[in-house]
Amino acid sequence: MREHVPPESGDLEDQVARARSGDRTALELVVRAVQKDVYNLALRFLWHPQDAEDAAQEILVKIVTGLGSFRGDSGFRTWVYRVACNTLLTLREQRMERQRLTFDAFGDDLAAGLSDEPIGSHTDVDEHLLLEEVKIGCTLAMLQCLDRDHRLAYILGEILELEHKEAAQVLDTTPPAYRKRLSRARVRITAFMMSRCGLANPANACRCRRRVDTAVRLGRVVPSRLLFATSHEHARQFRQVVQTIRALEATRRAAALYRSHTEANPPETFNSWLRKALDIDSRSRPPG
């Protein structure tokens, strides 16, 4: 399940204050403290890691250059999520969005090409990793069937588990309006999973194992270059995670499945990019 994120600490608040005063070291610590959250939000929203990396970099630049506008009216992470969501909502269409996925079309796709071919017949990659790759790729693709507003509402409320008041603040709407948006998104995702996904409902024919062969054949999964499954240890918990999720009430299974995804680490290229971004900012941004 998703690891617990502790409440915002005084240390981060102090670093933010120092960063706003022009302390470059504090600024770097602040950015490093939130970059994983930003990247994972972008990944869930956009599906493809490269698109998420590009978006996360744009978001972090806005955080760095706009830090002087943060006045502490909300928690710092709340402000970070607001900057991130505003950026994501105004991005041009990304590669997965251009496919115009709908729940009906996606459901038909899941029903086609189910195979009982042994996984090891076409690749020597650990089958646990392939199952995890299909699980994450497929469930993230389901989110693409929601429009951007409902997708963000679901991510913030069901996956990140933000309180409704905070999520409404992030999305610049009222708590009642946010709750309605979240409810609509939750109903759509839950209904789809319970009627199509074998992870959430064992009565459904679709299984990650039965999807691997078709996914590899169509190029959606490239065994030598997996997009999502990076942890062997986490992947080997696949069956245990499924059993835990199926033991929950039906209405709670979809969100639990998303929370079971391991938190992705930003690519290594982030380190060199971050140093360059901070060097540029330290020469151009006036203190606080």
HELIX and SHEET records of a PDB file:
HELIX    1   1 GLY A   10  ARG A   20  1                                  11    
HELIX    2   2 ARG A   24  LEU A   46  1                                  23    
HELIX    3   3 PRO A   49  THR A   65  1                                  17    
HELIX    4   4 LEU A   67  SER A   69  5                                   3    
HELIX    5   5 PHE A   76  THR A   90  1                                  15    
HELIX    6   6 GLU A   97  GLN A   99  5                                   3    
HELIX    7   7 PHE A  103  ALA A  111  1                                   9    
HELIX    8   8 ILE A  119  SER A  121  5                                   3    
HELIX    9   9 GLU A  127  LEU A  143  1                                  17    
HELIX   10  10 ARG A  148  TYR A  154  1                                   7    
HELIX   11  11 ILE A  155  ILE A  159  3                                   5    
HELIX   12  12 HIS A  164  VAL A  170  1                                   7    
HELIX   13  13 PRO A  175  ARG A  196  1                                  22    
HELIX   14  14 CYS A  208  ARG A  217  1                                  10    
HELIX   15  15 HIS A  232  ALA A  235  1                                   4    
HELIX   16  16 PHE A  238  ARG A  246  1                                   9    
HELIX   17  17 ALA A  250  ARG A  259  1                                  10    
HELIX   18  18 THR A  269  SER A  284  1                                  16    
END                                                                             
